[in-house]
Amino acid sequence: MFHIYTLNQIRRRFYISPTQTVVLSFAVIILTGAILLNLPLATKSGESVGFINAVFTATSATAVTGLVVFDTGTYWSVFGKIVIATLIQIGGLGLMTFSTLLALLIGRKITLKERLLIQESFNQFELEGMVRLTKNIIITTFSIEFVGALVYSTVFIPQFGWGKGFAFGVFHAISSFNNAGFDLMGEISGPFSSLTSYVNNPIININAMILIIMGGLGFSVWIDCFYAIKRKNIKELSLHSKVVLSITGGLILLGTTFIFLMEFNNPASIENLPWSGKILASVFQAVTPRTAGFNTLDIAALTLPTKFLIIIFMFIGGSSGSTAGGIKTTTAGILFFTVLSVVRGRESAELFGKRLPKYLVYRAFSVALISFLLVVFTTMTLSIAEVPYNKTDFMTLLFEATSAFGTVGLSLNYTPNLTTAGRIIIILTMFAGRVGPLSLVLSLARSANKNKGHIKYPEDRIMVG
């Protein structure tokens, strides 16, 4: 017997939520990018890279990670590099941002559903002003990247000439601002060298750090800071912005100090650099693990404590609503201030004279725990897939797994050696790291609203500690 569905039943059956749409949009971008990168036209040798390798590179670019199995500068053709840069830009800002830009250019009205998708993409609290926010983000992003490209070009043009120098500037500005970590320096200082040949160059270092930090702060923080500066009243900053700025500044200061002390006598890193170079390299290595992926020092040559600190920083990542990954600085901030409040004997998490609602604390702990379990699971599966063939150590696999989850791109020079199974595992982890935490937070919010006011069980206690 056939069941006849009504139109509303069909719609409900095939309804795709905004969260699912965001996830699917990333999958479509990755697949499209993989098809283009798999073309012989995309490589300098004129040979196809292979579908798994194409998917790996497309996922890494779209998830703004930076892990690569082939050196970007020496392996890919101009067409391939353009595809990678485009994927980085779309992945960093989101497909809905570019869809909205196209709609605005052709004069089409932005529908309510599209506004909801924009809200999902940027993790905003309110629906009002989404189109205006998108316009501001697009204009600001392209302006910052253009200025960053010009600053990079002051070094690259004298070194490579006008055309190639400016092209290098544009590529690295896009990669820096979107916290991607892709670079074209392989033909200068060897494959997978990143920015190591510019370790003493203040222009390259400072420009990269500014772009990385701005991209990692989050779009809402920009706007908040702009209006606070305009009104000359820093106190008007929202609680979100205060947490983001304080945690970001604290991590950079802590990381710089720790790396400087741990690497001071390491001849493979900063021992032989002048004092200015030691400080510059320490600051840079403190900034870049929070999902940028560039490095001016050989990460594999760093001391064990420094590597472990970088793993922690990669796990924390940037800020909500930014181009960065990780569990986010706001999540880490909520966890830190919650623990601090418990130690002080307070019933609620308190920060900057405000009290956080318990549901927000629960979400932060949920995101952190699930993310931690994902890194553990990835490390475990990598050990099963890699150790029998490459005999690598635990630290290398944990570093690789955390880098993939945090969409960072730093590596202990192991990514090119990954087996096919290992590459598939990292692909899935990069994808989960880019869309997972966001989707998780949104789904938790819906579940909380859906089940609010339902059954409440009697309270009881268990021993802790």
N, C-alpha and C positions, 0 to 999 in steps of 0.2 A: 504494500500500500504506500503510495507516494504522499509525502507531506508538502503542502503548498505553503510557501513562505510569503508573508506580506513584505512590502517594501521596507517597513521599519525593522522587521525581524532580520532581513538581509543586511541592513545597515548595521544593526547591533552585532550581528555575527561576524562581520568583516571590519568592524570598527578598529582603527589603529589609534592608540592614545598619542598625545603629543610627545611623551617620553619615548615611546616606541618609534615615532617618526624621526626623532633626533638620532636614535641609535641606527635606524635603517639608513638615514642620510649619510652617516659616516661610512657605513658598509658599501653604499653605492659609490661614494667618492673613491674609496679604496679599490673597489673592483674596476672602476673606470681607469684609475691611475695605473693599476697593475696591467691592464690590457695595453695601455699606451707604452709603458716601460718595457713590456715584453716584445715590442716591435724591434726589429733589427736596427731601425733608424735611431733608436734611443741610446745605442752604445757606440763607442768610437771604433770598435772592431767590426761593426756591422753584423754581429751575431746576436741572436736572441739570448737574453740573460737566463731564461727558464722561468716558468710561471711562479714557482714557489719563491724564487729570489725576487721576482717582480712584485709579488704580493708583499713580501717582507719589506722591500724599500718603500712601496706605496703606503703600507700601514705605518711605517716609521715616520714618513713625511706627513701624512694626514693626522697622525696622533702626536705630531710635533715632538718626536722622541729623539731621533738622531743616531740610533744604532744602525750600522750599515755592514753589509757583508762584502761590499766592493767599495773602494775609495771613490767618493763622489767626484773629485776633481779630475782623476786620471781615467776613470772607467766610462763615465757617461758622456754622450755627445752633447752638443749645445741644445738639441731638442730634448734630450733626457733631463738636462739640468733645468730647462724651462718648465718641464712637467713637474719635477720635484719642487721647484720654487712655488709653482701654482698650488700644488697640494699642501704645502706648508701654510700658505696664505689662507686657503679655504679651511684647512683643518684648524688653524689658530683662531680664526674669527667665527667659523661655523657656516654651514651651507645656507642657513636662513638669512644670514647677514647679506650674502651675495645675491640671494633670491630677491630680497627686499630692495637691494641696490638696483637690480635689473628692472624690477617693477616700477620703482621711482623714475628710472630713466625713460621708460616707455609710457609713463603717465598712468599706470594701472593702479587702482585702489587696493590698499592692503586690507584683506579680509580679517574677520575676528579670529578665525582659525590660525591664520598666519601670525597674528599678534600673539596668540597663545604659544605658538611654536618659538617665537622670538623670546618670549618670557622664559620658556623652558631652557632655551639655549644659553641665555645669560644668567640664569638662576636668580631672577629678580623676584621681589616680594609682591609688587603691584603690576597690574596690567596697563595702567594708564601711562601714556607717553612712550610706548615701545618703539614707534616709528621714529620719533624725535631722537630717542636714545640711539637707535641704529644709525641714523644720519650722523650724529655726533661721533660715534665710534668709528665709522668709516672714514670721515674727514680727519679725525685726530690720528687714526692709525696710519693712513697714507702720508700725512704730514710728518709724523715722527719718523717713519721709515725713510722718507725722502731726505730729511735732514741727516739722519744716521748714515744714509748712503753717501751723501756729500762729504761727511766727516771721514768715513772710510776711504773715500776716493782721494783725499789729500795724501794718503800713504800709498794707495794702490796705483794711482795714475802715474806718478813718477817711476814706479817700479815696473809697470806693465804697459804703459801707454794709455791714451785717452779711452779708446773703445773698451778694451779688456779691463782696464782699471775701474771704469765706472760700472761695468757689468758686475765685476767682483764686489764693488761697493753695494750695489742694489741687492745682490744675492745674500750677502752676509748681513745686511740690514734687516731683510725679511726674516732670515733665519734667527737673528739675535732677538728681535722684538717678539717673535712668536715662540721664543724659547725652544727652538728646534735643534740647534747644535750641528746642523749640516754645514760643511765648509768645502772650499775648493782649493785648499792649500797642499794637496797631495803632490802636485807637479812641482812645488817649490821646495818643500822640506821632507818629502817622502810620503807614501801612503799612510793614511790614518794619523797624520801628525797634528791635526787641528791647528791651533794658533801658537804652537810651541816656538816657532821661529820669531814670534813677536813678543816674547816674554818680557822684554825690557822696553817695549814701545808703549809709552803712556797714551798716545792717541787711540790706538787700536784697543787697548785694555779698558780705558775709561769709557770710550764710546760703546763698546760691547756691554760693559756693566750697566751703563745707564739704560740702554735699550732692553736688556734682560730684566732689570728691576721694574721698569715702567710696564713692560709686557706682563710681568708676574704679579703686579699689584691688583689688577682687576679694574674693569671699566667703571664700575660704580664708585670706586675709591678716587679715580681721576676727577670725576664730576664733583664729588664731595669736597676734595681738596681745592678745586678751582673756585667753588663758591665760598669756601672758608677763607681763602686768600683774598678773594675779591672783596669780601666784607671785613677783612682784617680781624677776624675772630676765629682762632683755631679751636676754641671751645665749642663751636658749632658743628664740628666734625661728628659724624654719627658714631655709635659704639662700634659698628662693623669696621669703619675706617681706622679708628683708634687701635683696635685689636690687630688689624692687618699691619699697620705701620709700626707698632711697637714690637710685634713678633718678628717682622721682617728685619727691622733694625737690630734687634737683639740677636737674631741668628747670624747676621753678617758680622757683628762685633765679636760674638763668641767664636764663630768659625775662623775669623781672621787671626785672633789671638792664639787659638789652639793650634792651627796649622803652622803659624810662624814659630811657635815654640817646639812643636814636634819635628818640623823639617829644617830647623836652623842649622843643624850639624849633619844634614843628609846631603852628601856630595852628588847624589843622583837627582836632587831637586833644587833647593835654593842656597846651599852652602856657598857655592862659588859665584853667586850673584852679588852685585853691589847692594847696599842697604836699601836704596830706592827700589831695586828689582825684587828684593826679598819681600818688602811690604806690598808692592804691586801684585806680585804672584800670589801672596797669601790672601789678599783681599779678593782677587779674581777667583781663586779656588774656593773661597767661602761663598761667593755669589752664584757661581755656575752650577753647583750640584742641585740647587733648588729648581730643577727641570730644564736648564739651558743646554747643557751638554758640551759646551766648548771647554777646552783646557789649554793652558799655557805651559803646564808641566806634564811629564809622563806619569799618568795616574798609576800605572803598574809599578813605578819605581818609588812611590810614596811609602811612608812607614805604615805599619799595620794599624796603629791608633787613628791615623789620618784617614785611611780607607774606611774604617768603621764609622768615623764621624760623617764622612761623605754618604755612606749608606743611610744613616739617620736623616741627613738633610734631604736626600733623594726621596725618602719615604714621606717626609713632611710636605715637600713641594712648595708651590706658590700659593696664590690666594684664590678664593671662589670668584667665579665670573671672569677669570683671566685666561691667558693663553697657556698657563702652566698646568702641571698635573700634580700627583701626590694626594695625600689626604687633605691638604690645604692648611694654611697657617691658622685660619679661624678655628678649624677642628682641633689643631694642636693647642691653640690658645684656650679653648673651652676646657680641654682635658687638664691643662696645667692649672688654670684658675679654679677648677673644680676640686682638684687634689689639694691645692693651697687652702681652699675654704674648709675642706674636711679636716685638714691638719689644725686649722684655727678653731675648729669646733662649731663652724657655721652650718646651718641647715641647708642653705642654698648656695650655688656658685655665685660669687660676687666679683665684679671687676669694674674699675673706673666709676665707682659709685652707683652701679646698676646691678640688679639681680636678674639672673638668667632663668627662664622657665625650665622646669624639669624635662619637658619633652625635647628641648634643644640639647640638653646634656645627654639624654638617652640616644639621640640621633648621632651625636658626635662620637660617643663610645661605640655605637654600632658600626659607623663608617670606619673608625680606626681598627676595630677588631676584625671586621670582614676583610679589610685591606691587608691587615697583618697575616690573616689566614691565607689570603690569595698569594702573598709573597712566599709564605712557607710552602704552600702547595706547588707553586712554580719551581721553587728551589729543589723540592723533593723530586718532582717529575724530571727536571733537568739533570739531576744526579743519576736518575735511572737511564736517561737517554744518552748522556754524555760520558760519564765516568768509564764505562766498559770500553769506549773507543778512544777517548782523548786523555784519560787519566788526569783530569783536572782536579783542583782542590776546592774545598767547600767555600772559601771566601770568594773565589772567582765566580762561582755559580750564584751565590747570594747577591753579589754585586750586580751580576747580569740581570737577575730576576727583579731586584729592586729598581734598577735603572729602567727596565722595561715597564714596570708598573707605574713608576713615577714619571714616565715619558721624559726621561732625562737625556739618555744617549751616551753617557759616560761608560767606558768599558775598560777592563784590565787587558785590553788587546786580545780578547777572546772571541768576539762576535764572528769574525770571518771563519773561525774554526768550528762553528756549530754544525752538528749533524743536521740532516733534513728534519728529523723528529724535533731536535732542539730548536730549529728555526720556526717550526710550526707552533711550538709551545710559546716562544717569545712573541710571535705574531698575535696569538690569542691574548697574551698578557698585555701587550701594548694597546690592543683594542679595548680590553677590559679597563685598563688604567685610564684611558681617555674618556670613555663613556660610562664606566661602571659606577664610580662614586657619585656622579651627578644623578644618574638614573636611580641609584639606591636612595639618595636623599629625597628625591621626588616621590618615589614609591612609598617610602616611610611616611612622608607627609600625607599622602592620600589614605594610607592605611589608618593613620591616627585620626583623620577626620571621619573616615567611614565607620570606625568602631567606637567613636567617642560616645560616651553615655550608655554603653551597652552593659553587659554583665561585669560586676566587680566582685572578685573573690575575697574571702576573709584574709586579713593580714596575719602574717606569722614571721618568725625570725630564724636565721641560721647563723652559725658562727663564721666570722671572717678573720683571716689572718692566723 
